[in-house]
Amino acid sequence: MADQLMLGGHAFTSRFILGSGKYSLDLIRAAVEHAGAQIITLALRRANSDTDSILDHIPEGVTLLPNTSGARTADEAVRIARLARACGCGDFVKIEIMRDSKYLLPDNYETIKATEILAREGFVVMPYMYPDLNVARDLVDAGAACVMPLGAPIGSNKGLATRDFIRILIDEIDLPIIVDAGIGRPSQACEAMEMGAAAVMANTAIATAGDIAAMAGAFKSAIEAGRAARLAGLGRVLDHGAAPSSPLTGFLAD
Amino acid sequence: MDQPMDGVTVVEVKNKTDHMAYLPEMEQIDPTVRLQVVAARDGYDETAYTARDVRAALEATERTPEHFAALLSPAAQPFLEEMAQKARMDKRRYFGDNVYLFTPIYISNYCENYCIYCGFNCHNKIRRARLDLAGIEREMAAIARTGLEEILILTGESRKMSDVEYIGEACKIARKYFKMVGIEVYPMNSDEYAYLHRCGVDYVTVFQETYNDARYEQLHLAGHKRVFPYRMEAQERALMGGMRGVAFAALLGLDDFRKDAFATGIHAWLLQRKYPHAEISFSCPRLRPIVNNDRINPKDVHERQLLQVMCAYRLFMPFAGMTISTRERAGFRDRVIDIAATKISAGVSTGIGGHDGDEEGDDQFEIADGRTVDQVVSAIRDQGLQPVMNDYVYV
């Protein structure tokens, strides 16, 4: 059977979710093609433009994932999500609720509230969150389609700064765990996939690259390699020293 | 009498009021932030920094007020190229290729203040005008036809000629034509900001002009604007009234520009810490010639110094918005949108009624970049940057 990412009953073969908000519109098509991406995020607030809309630049057949950036409360996120649906952006929504303009860290509490409301309204809800196991469980109960923990502050390109906590989510949560925010290099995306993340989302790392399309392609390869390694079952990697070749317990007789 | 500014003849004002005393109708809020900003400005010795301090500031990843102080100092001037390179990287990290466009609309130029450097001041003999609501609608429709989706509504500072209800009606009309509405009008109380927020406004810009209250007193001789603390607390009252974002500026050239830029940054920094959700933006205006006085100029703030200030703001608060004014020439504006600024005005008229027909009222200041929206859009594209008309949804 093909290795598929399932989100709200929809199947995807690509595990690379591409951001669109930080580079020129005429580069979006090339980035999507090189990334092999089947899902692209866009800020509803940006799509809400009458002239040269970002929507006109997204290739057909790619699933739109509008986000609620700009929302500071669950109520605002819900209103933005409904607006996105009314604008023809489909049923997928990525919840982003920030009450901090400096680090743009997600507000987990408000995110749970918005997830509950939007899941009830039939949205495929993909919540961006700070990796906290209790919150992740609440998001599952609220009807989320996946959980999207941040690797590092958005746009920081610092990689998997929250590695240990994401690992806990991967171990404990049955929904897909999609690492969102902070991934700065293909090697970091690869590591997330090796750890067992279901997908990786990246934007700034590609937008700030010298060659956007080429970097999108590099991420694609890294994510595929990490996934393949995960499926293959990683060989034993020891954190400290080597394993002794003469075991200490070899003297036991029975 | 003393001449507070070269080339400006001052009309004598009798019975000048205490510029530090609130008038009865003015709301008084917790003064902590204001006092901290003034103390920081007073304590800023721009000569105390060395090349070593500047290098440390450039190498830091999270920059502190001390780093900011070093970046604004004369010691940082030889590092301008490095500052620009770093600022550009920070700008791209937060804003990517995006450059936002807007235009100001002046709906009234009646003013009760006597700010001796300003073209709208009540003693300057200019053509005064106030658009009625139909006129506002015509102007806005004309602006919307250029493709712009963000507007900044400005008035001269006269509560009598442009009261809060009038501004509110203008904002409601603006919401029909634009996705994002900001105001740059006289400072008001938090309940009045709340009212304007309900009318569709989400961004409030107030220029403090100078953060040196003694200098402020010499330049603002009459009117509500003379009250220094009330103006300085405007951004906080706007946030208390529910506005999404606030913009800060010192008018560079009125006083020691490094100290004023430092105070502007600290003001924004402190309010962002107190109101973490607030969106923060800087404007970077320099003095310009006005009608009846072409000798007003920004003195020691040349383009190099202006760029240093802009880069220092960007490096200190990399997530903040920054607007570049039409006070600057096209060649300067086109470069700084790649380095530090995030927003540029286009198709600008600073007079009354200039967008749909002839101007009825004179301009606030001379602009140096009169390009149309299409021309600015082309200039942005020519640099490989992305013009963005709107990145905003009012909820």
Contacts between the chains, C-beta under 8 A, distances in Angstrom:
chain1	res1	chain2	res2	distance
A	21	B	96	6.6
A	21	B	98	7.7
A	22	B	92	7.7
A	22	B	95	7.1
A	22	B	96	2.4
A	22	B	97	6.6
A	22	B	98	6.9
A	23	B	96	5.4
A	23	B	97	5.1
A	23	B	386	7.1
A	24	B	97	4.9
A	24	B	384	6.8
A	24	B	385	7.2
A	24	B	386	4.3
A	25	B	386	6.2
A	43	B	391	6.8
A	44	B	393	6.1
A	45	B	390	7.3
A	45	B	391	5.5
A	45	B	392	5.1
A	45	B	393	4.1
A	46	B	388	7.1
A	46	B	390	7.4
A	46	B	391	4.9
A	48	B	179	6.2
A	48	B	390	6.2
A	48	B	392	7.5
A	48	B	393	5.3
A	49	B	149	6.0
A	49	B	179	7.2
A	49	B	388	7.3
A	49	B	389	5.1
A	49	B	390	4.3
A	49	B	391	7.8
A	50	B	147	8.0
A	50	B	149	6.6
A	50	B	389	7.5
A	51	B	147	4.7
A	51	B	149	7.2
A	51	B	389	5.1
A	52	B	387	7.6
A	52	B	389	7.3
A	70	B	392	6.9
A	70	B	393	5.8
A	70	B	395	7.4
A	71	B	395	6.9
A	72	B	277	5.1
A	76	B	395	4.4
A	79	B	395	4.8
A	80	B	393	6.0
A	80	B	395	6.0
A	83	B	393	6.7
A	98	B	277	7.5
A	99	B	276	6.2
A	99	B	277	4.4
A	100	B	276	4.5
A	100	B	277	6.6
A	101	B	272	6.5
A	101	B	276	6.6
A	101	B	277	6.3
A	101	B	278	6.1
A	101	B	279	5.3
A	101	B	280	6.4
A	101	B	319	6.1
A	102	B	272	6.4
A	102	B	276	6.8
A	102	B	317	7.8
A	102	B	319	5.5
A	104	B	319	7.7
A	155	B	93	5.2
A	155	B	94	5.9
A	156	B	93	7.8
A	157	B	93	7.4
A	204	B	93	6.2
A	204	B	96	7.5
A	207	B	92	7.4
A	207	B	96	4.6
A	207	B	97	7.3
A	208	B	89	7.9
A	208	B	92	5.2
A	208	B	93	6.1
A	208	B	96	7.4
